[in-house]
Amino acid sequence: MSVPNDVRKEVEELRREIEEHNYNYYVLDSPTIPDEQYDWMMRRLIQLEEQYPQLATPDSPSRRVGGRVQEGFKPVKHLVPMLSLGNTFNEDELKDFHRRVRSALNDQPVEYVVELKIDGLAISLLYENGRLVRGATRGDGETGEDITENLKTVGSIPLKLRQPVPRLEVRGEAYMPKEAFAKLNAQREERGEPLFANPRNAAAGSLRQLDPKVTAGRHLSTFIYGIGHLEGPEMDSHAEALQWLKELGFRINPHIKVFKTISGVIDYLNTWLEKRFQLPYVIDGMVIKVNSLAQQRRLGFTAKSPRWATAFKFPAEKAKTKVEDIKISVGRTGVLTPTAYLTPVEVAGSTVSRAVLHNEDIIKKKNIKIGDTVVIHKAGDVIPEVVEVLTEKRTGRERDFIYPEKCPECGTKVVREEGEAAVRCPNPYCPARTREGIFHFVSRAAMDIDGLGPAVITQLLRAGLIHDAGDLYSLKFDDLIKLERIGEKSARNLLNAIADSKQRPLGQLIFALGIRHVGQTAAKKLAKHFGSLEKLALATEEELVAVPEVGPKMAESIVRWFNRENNIKLLKKLISAGVNTKNVETKKAVNNSLAGKSFVLTGTLKNYTRKEAKEVIEERGGRVVSSVSKKTDYVLAGENPGSKLEKAQQLGVEVIDEEKFKELLEV
Ligand code: IVH
């Protein structure tokens, strides 16, 4: 089938626009269109490439969703070895580094560039004639692994450069942001899969997936920090090179600074000692590089590392302490989680007295016994972990931790499903599961009931005032003030908060039920698809799997949940209390002045983001579409409009500016 000219053009335009939005979103950190519009363009591109396979190219942004499953990773010989950095651990060592640099340069003045040392894994990206042709891991420094297809799914990595360059190899760090790491582990915990110990391992694991679609779902990011090989323009300094790389479309860390003195460098390092915990990604130090490339060449390399750079490692976030006990807690899905209770110790500015042990396998693998002296590690706001047992400190009095065969709360025999690391209490009526289920029900992302913390819930359960989350809605003022530490005012606030929660959107209610495998996103999708809790409760597995995002495992879990007697009781209580069980469209039309009108947006508006403009149009009954056709009523053009403006003019569609748009809204 030959490709019609307008299709060819549309594909080119879509690719250009998608990459432009990627650049705005990932590199400049300032998206200009709503996510849905981006998704729409991507879907359209994929659809056209499927219809006309001859149009597919290896650097099409459609590759970002992940291509075919691979059989393995080919070895890649690096053009120039990927070395590592020498380390310094304190001011004195840093000053020694500075003295060595000065003396090798015959006391010439030196400027330093200071960068954050991102805790991820080193990658190399090779571009030929502006196209990404190869992406690799560092490996042993000489030879790495070809992970091109996986790296293509990382949004911040340009598939094409924004300016022509004959040949360029850049180096940088691929990492997993803290938020993505926390979400990934929460999801894995829910599914009973082994957890990643830290964001670096998670990033490494994500890049070594044979199926690039898995990598695509892991929300990795990158910062590029240098050039390995360049056939292109001459440059004088590292800072200049970074600026150029940014113009080419690479994501460069915004906290990079140039200093003329070593004391300036030291002051800057010190500002990051505390501030680093506020970053959305983990850093394990700073990197100090000589800025002038001529000076870098004079300084050269040792066998392992450049003489013109060094890493400054932050003080240890590790500490030695003793495991006093190991205790098991039972979560709302019944998973038994072991926690180590430690002799309190200071780590990276806070006192640590517990560490997560995740599961039985990890205790065995790390060979942790009660009474052991261990090294713990705390990375910023991540929960501390035991990294190592100091077996040489054993006295013989240490005890093995015997993993319970019965649930510590209800005595039911625990089960470990095939292929899962987690051990579960299978009793759906287990009091621990009920309690944790209520904690979840009231949490922010669920029914968001303010003031109902674990302590109050535990008291309510002990006093027999509630048996499940449904009972919260029949609590009385007189019941509450009988509880410890609850006065009249807080009792009244609590009742108000409980009453308010009846109006939560259906998606939040579905999430609040705590059905295994149903996270926030799936809950929203279910709410939208079924429209009411009652309909969802009656859905069959076939009907459920028809919903995008719902797989057979989730479908089975939902059906099972709605068939359980205690859950049916809970639903009855919620319904009779008047909790909202319908999916109400929250947007109410302000007026209908734009009913039936379609708009195409192009360029940047002064007073609205794209999302806001879309909202006000939709509130008035109008629609926003992404491409201009004869049927389009208006093209709203802001500053620097794209080709849509030309198209509108060609087709004779009315073009309006922001002023005119405001007038339309005020009618
Ligand atoms: S420069 C010749 N800059 O730290 C080595 N490295 O051993 C040049 N890293 O695994 C490396 N952030 O991947 C440099 N801003 C940064 C960095 C950085 C993280 C990693 C790098 C390597 C290790 C250095």
Residues whose N, C-alpha, C, O or C-beta is under 5 A from the ligand:
A	BS01	IVH	L83 S84 L85 E115 L116 K117 I118 L121 A122 G172 E173 Y225 V287 P306
